Amino acid sequence: MKTKPLVFTALCIAIGYIGGSLIVIPLGFVRAAPFQHFMNIIVSFLLGPWYSLAQAFGVSVLRNITGTGSLLAFPGSMIGAFLSGYLFRKGKKFYLLAVGEIIGTGLIGALASYPIARLFLSSEAALFGFVPVFFVSALIGTIGGVVLAYQMKKHSAFSKISQMRN
């Protein structure tokens, strides 16, 4: 493992935790955190799918420990984080960051959250009840993340950060 990508990922976990704790949209029994999706996009763009997955996991752990998140943060953020990084790594197109995050979180993560909600949160939500909430949260954060990632690509100052993954 390289030290610089790990340190950068840890920094992004801290930023993601703070931003995810400050920017929360309560939607029924789910607390949407669009800043998490924003960070997923940035780390996916700069470092790739595995670091993005680690960042999403780290933020989810911190949010759960401090009571600002729920168990649904794990599948909701981690699947989208990995998928956005994976698709972007394969295709090198900015829209793939968005597709991965929105499909990974808004659909797959939402559906994966259903059994967790039934088992651990005693929620009576319908199977597709999480999809609209997760989708909206992912969409808001993804738009901001893709815009920033595109701007980062245009500026040479960020080229050294994206070279850390190589």
C-alpha positions as CSV (number, residue, x, y, z in Angstrom):
1,M,0.0,0.0,0.0
2,K,1.1,3.5,-0.8
3,T,1.2,6.0,2.0
4,K,0.0,9.1,0.1
5,P,-3.3,7.6,-1.1
6,L,-4.0,6.2,2.3
7,V,-3.4,9.6,4.0
8,F,-5.5,11.3,1.3
9,T,-8.3,8.8,1.8
10,A,-8.2,9.4,5.6
11,L,-8.4,13.1,4.9
12,C,-11.4,12.5,2.7
13,I,-13.0,10.4,5.4
14,A,-12.7,13.3,7.8
15,I,-14.1,15.8,5.3
16,G,-16.9,13.4,4.3
17,Y,-17.8,12.9,8.0
18,I,-18.0,16.6,8.7
19,G,-19.8,17.4,5.5
20,G,-22.2,14.5,5.9
21,S,-23.0,15.5,9.5
22,L,-23.6,19.1,8.6
23,I,-25.6,18.6,5.4
24,V,-28.4,16.1,6.2
25,I,-31.8,16.0,4.7
26,P,-34.4,14.1,6.8
27,L,-36.7,12.2,4.6
28,G,-39.0,10.0,6.6
29,F,-37.1,7.4,8.5
30,V,-33.9,7.9,6.3
31,R,-31.4,10.7,6.7
32,A,-30.1,11.5,3.3
33,A,-26.5,12.7,3.2
34,P,-25.7,14.1,-0.3
35,F,-22.2,15.1,0.8
36,Q,-21.3,11.5,1.1
37,H,-22.0,11.0,-2.6
38,F,-20.1,14.1,-3.4
39,M,-17.0,12.6,-1.7
40,N,-17.5,9.2,-3.3
41,I,-17.3,10.9,-6.7
42,I,-14.1,12.9,-5.8
43,V,-12.3,9.9,-4.4
44,S,-13.4,7.6,-7.2
45,F,-12.1,10.2,-9.7
46,L,-8.8,10.8,-8.0
47,L,-7.9,7.4,-6.5
48,G,-10.2,4.7,-7.9
49,P,-12.8,2.2,-6.7
50,W,-11.0,0.6,-3.7
51,Y,-10.0,3.9,-2.1
52,S,-13.5,5.2,-2.7
53,L,-15.0,2.1,-1.1
54,A,-12.7,2.5,1.9
55,Q,-13.6,6.2,2.2
56,A,-17.4,5.4,2.1
57,F,-16.9,2.7,4.7
58,G,-14.9,5.0,7.0
59,V,-17.4,7.8,6.8
60,S,-20.3,5.3,7.5
61,V,-18.5,4.0,10.5
62,L,-17.9,7.5,11.9
63,R,-21.5,8.6,11.3
64,N,-22.8,5.4,13.0
65,I,-20.5,5.7,16.0
66,T,-21.5,9.4,16.5
67,G,-25.2,8.9,15.9
68,T,-25.4,11.0,12.7
69,G,-26.0,8.1,10.4
70,S,-27.7,4.7,10.3
71,L,-26.8,1.2,9.3
72,L,-28.3,2.1,5.9
73,A,-25.2,4.3,5.3
74,F,-23.1,1.2,4.6
75,P,-24.8,-0.3,1.6
76,G,-26.1,3.0,0.5
77,S,-22.7,4.6,0.2
78,M,-20.3,1.8,-0.4
79,I,-21.9,0.2,-3.4
80,G,-22.2,3.5,-5.2
81,A,-18.6,4.5,-4.2
82,F,-17.1,1.3,-5.6
83,L,-19.2,1.2,-8.8
84,S,-18.5,4.9,-9.7
85,G,-14.8,4.3,-9.3
86,Y,-14.9,1.0,-11.2
87,L,-16.8,2.4,-14.1
88,F,-14.7,5.5,-14.3
89,R,-11.5,3.5,-14.2
90,K,-12.8,1.3,-17.1
91,G,-14.2,4.0,-19.3
92,K,-12.5,7.3,-18.3
93,K,-15.7,9.3,-18.9
94,F,-17.2,11.7,-16.4
95,Y,-20.7,10.5,-16.9
96,L,-19.6,7.0,-15.7
97,L,-18.8,8.5,-12.3
98,A,-22.4,9.7,-12.1
99,V,-23.9,6.5,-13.5
100,G,-22.0,4.4,-11.0
101,E,-22.9,6.5,-8.0
102,I,-26.6,6.9,-8.9
103,I,-27.2,3.3,-10.0
104,G,-24.9,1.9,-7.2
105,T,-26.5,4.0,-4.5
106,G,-29.9,5.0,-5.8
107,L,-30.9,1.5,-6.9
108,I,-28.6,-1.3,-5.8
109,G,-27.7,0.3,-2.4
110,A,-31.4,1.2,-1.8
111,L,-32.4,-2.4,-2.5
112,A,-29.6,-3.8,-0.4
113,S,-30.7,-1.6,2.5
114,Y,-34.2,-3.1,2.7
115,P,-33.1,-6.4,4.5
116,I,-31.0,-4.4,6.9
117,A,-33.9,-2.1,7.7
118,R,-36.2,-5.1,8.2
119,L,-33.7,-7.0,10.4
120,F,-32.0,-4.3,12.5
121,L,-34.2,-1.2,12.3
122,S,-37.6,-2.8,12.5
123,S,-38.7,-0.7,9.6
124,E,-41.8,-1.6,7.7
125,A,-40.7,0.1,4.5
126,A,-41.7,-1.3,1.2
127,L,-38.9,-3.0,-0.9
128,F,-38.7,0.0,-3.2
129,G,-39.4,2.6,-0.5
130,F,-35.7,3.4,-0.2
131,V,-35.1,4.0,-3.9
132,P,-36.6,7.5,-4.2
133,V,-34.8,8.8,-1.1
134,F,-31.4,7.2,-2.0
135,F,-31.8,8.3,-5.6
136,V,-32.4,11.9,-4.7
137,S,-29.5,12.0,-2.2
138,A,-27.2,10.4,-4.7
139,L,-28.3,12.7,-7.5
140,I,-27.7,15.9,-5.5
141,G,-24.2,14.8,-4.3
142,T,-23.2,13.3,-7.7
143,I,-24.0,16.5,-9.6
144,G,-21.7,18.5,-7.3
145,G,-19.0,15.9,-7.3
146,V,-18.9,15.5,-11.1
147,V,-18.7,19.2,-11.6
148,L,-15.8,19.5,-9.1
149,A,-14.0,16.4,-10.6
150,Y,-14.3,18.0,-14.1
151,Q,-12.8,21.2,-12.8
152,M,-10.0,19.3,-11.1
153,K,-9.1,17.6,-14.4
154,K,-8.7,21.0,-16.0
155,H,-6.2,22.2,-13.4
156,S,-2.7,20.8,-13.2
157,A,-2.6,21.2,-9.4
158,F,-4.7,18.1,-9.1
159,S,-2.7,15.9,-11.5
160,K,-0.3,14.9,-8.7
161,I,-3.2,13.6,-6.6
162,S,-4.7,11.5,-9.4
163,Q,-1.2,10.1,-10.1
164,M,-1.1,8.7,-6.6
165,R,-3.2,5.7,-7.7
166,N,-0.8,4.7,-10.4
